Amino acid sequence: MIGQALKSREAILAGALILLIIVVESRFSGFAAPGNLAGVFNDTSILIMLALGQTLVILTRCIDLSLASNLALTGMVTAMINSAMPGVPVVALIAIAVALGLLMGAFNGILVWKLDIPPIVVTLGTLTIYRGIIFVVSGGAWVNSHEMSEAYKAIPRFEILSLPVLSWIAIAVIAAFAVGVNRTALGRAFYAVGGNPSAAVYTGINVGKTRFWAFVIAGGLAGLCGYLWVSRYAVAYTDVAGGFELDVVAACVIGGISIAGGLGTVTGAVLGALFLGTIKNALPVVGISPFWQLAISGAAIIIAVAFNARSEHGKGRIILKKAEAHS
Amino acid sequence: MNRMTDIETLTSADPVLRLSGITKTFPGVTALSGVELALYPGQVTALVGENGAGKSTLVKILTGIYVPNEGQILVDEQPTRFTTATDASDAGITAIHQETVLFDELSVAENIYLGHAPRGRFGLVDWAKMRADATEILDRIGAKIDPRTPLRELGIASKHLVAIARALSVDARVVVMDEPTAALSQAEIEELYELVERLKSEGKAILFISHKFDEIFRIADRYTVFRDGEMVDAGLIAEVTEDQLVEKMVGRSMDAIFPQRDHTPGDTVLSVDGYSHPTEFEDISFDLRQGEILGFYGLVGAGRSEFMQALFGVTKPSGGSVTIDGQEISIRSPAEAIEKGIVYVPEDRGKQGAITAMPIFQNVTLPSLAQTSNRGFVRMAEEFALARKYTERLDLRAASLDQNVGNLSGGNQQKVVIAKWLATKPKVIILDEPTKGIDVGSKAAVHEFMAELAAEGLSVIMVSSEIPEILGMSDRVIVMRDGLIAARFDGEGLTPEALVRAAAGYEESAA
């Protein structure tokens, strides 16, 4: 099964990623150096984690547009606690961030599950609500680097085996997802619910509850990333990660997670995030204007979607050919 | 009232529309083979046949949705070809379907004229003319509906009248009515009969599809009987009796071979008592013994699947109790039903059966992951072993268990769904139309397998609309009609005619 998956979309995406790195290297020597690539990975860590959370949500035929607002709110809350009470250990702050993220995810999930509101409407609402709460709690003020404790800022940058903790956390999340999605009953349920909700009901799976858990996990990851983001950039303000939710969705789409649900892999989501992260890192160094960067990122998304749509289409044709052969 | 019509005038007319030697095949299935049908101006032709006899396929050919593989469609004895729905409507053929396709948010007039609205200057819609024309048509069919009313404010019967008005808004010569009275009350049915009379007097040719014998004998002039995709007989209603018509409908040679079963059912496994639902069924009670096959027969819409869904916990019943192995249980969700040993193979495999984007082995193990897991983590080797065990038993043809279910044929997808349930080691398996839409060879395999399961002590509830299957497989039969149990057969008196009568609510004539 793993072999089969690698032969398909993921392999092509990995090939495209390598090609992209080679092209950039040819224009800007040193980009492909291991140290630089590790830096690109570290820069993309947060995008990878959010894309993995989003992947679960999209697998169940939902979408979570509130992830970046969730991240910004938890980031702001941890920064404010840290500046007001520097004595609170950072581990406690991380726990608060995750808990807050889980709570916001659960709020989305409950609305989708119990009130049966379309997820895009729910999370479009909470996107604004969570962002608005940041302004309410902070009064619009910034928390700057000098107001944060050294420990608060140091953790993501601390290097183990010459990789920052931020990267290690992303690696741990990827590993947990690889096992959890493929080898637990809940992981299977995500695929079943998105692949065919009606059949999932007849298989004894609670569709609403499964979606709820997808939102909760995605929210928890957004909370964790909230601390990591604010600590890494050493600043918290209302507009942190504004618009980042769209990058997350884009990474999933590039990674072959089908918006129609039920189709996609952890590998795909990681590669999709890395592809987008590499483009964002590489375009400035090869001297392409920021406006072109946006256009190029957008083009990458459309090409990926067109490619995925075509491969789905191809499958349909094979079935038809079989039917013709039978008749 | 058609008795008054002279038989000679009936037979002297020339057909408006004639189908000759129409054959339609789908991969693996022949839906219609060489059928004939003629429709005459000012006459009602009733099309009768069991579910699956090919009536719906015929309607789709008449309305240009399907193109036949062979045969001719003749309008005024001129050969024509319908390749799109527009071709058929241009030829003056219009259909009123069982489930009407209308738009709730549009007005009655817009619904009637959608797609062919009268145009005024600059090609814009002429609203005044549309409303006036709509009023005229509604008056003609005796419907007291304001054309400006939004459709959503109307009841089902009024919506039906709007659908009829829509059908008549194109200048139709042939009107196809596919079970038009299924959703109507008695008073509304009377109005529909009047409407049919009016259409007749306007010289329209009407094809009337119905399961109800009383209405066929009341309004039809002619009949055509379909059975298994073939035309069996056609003639004048005045020259046939109800009993003869029933016989023509079901009187097939029982050539399908069903497995021999000599197993005696054991103790009662499942008892259902007074199961009811606010709108779909009421007071369903029966016992099911170990190793027994209990057939549920009825017309489409009799409430059989709805009852099974409630028994499986998909919908909530409003009353009644279920006892399994002597213990009263409550089933509030499919997960609970599965846990108690009741599983359900739904009718609509595409929508409710398999998850087509998932590999075969994952589909099979989906409800049994606890069996193949250790401390919450699935063990793939065990998963494969479980999937292999049950798919091999069912003789599933697939290149590999990694293959996605979507790439399998219909018969093999069905096997995946059945394998999935057998892996949960159930006590009771509900099979809803287990052989619908699969070819004859696969049907025999499914029947064989069903007999094997029963012999091993599994209790089977089989919902089927196919009479030979009901007769050939069941130990006992329950017939449902309009959400109620209409008849029970314990082997004695179980004849095709008795089944059809019970299902259609037609009592044997006093003779």
Interface residues (C-beta under 8 A of the other chain):
Chain A: M1 Q4 V179 N182 R183 T184 A185 R188 Y191 A192 G195 N196 S198 A199 A200 V201 Y202 T203 G204 I205 N206 G262 L263 K315 I318 I319 K322 A323 E324 H326 S327
Chain B: T25 F26 P27 G28 F312 V314 S333 P334 A335 A337 I338 Y344 P346 K351 Q352 G353 A354 I355 T356 A357 M358 P359 Q362 L366 P367 L369 A370 S373 G376 F377 V378 M380 D402 G406 N407 S409 K420
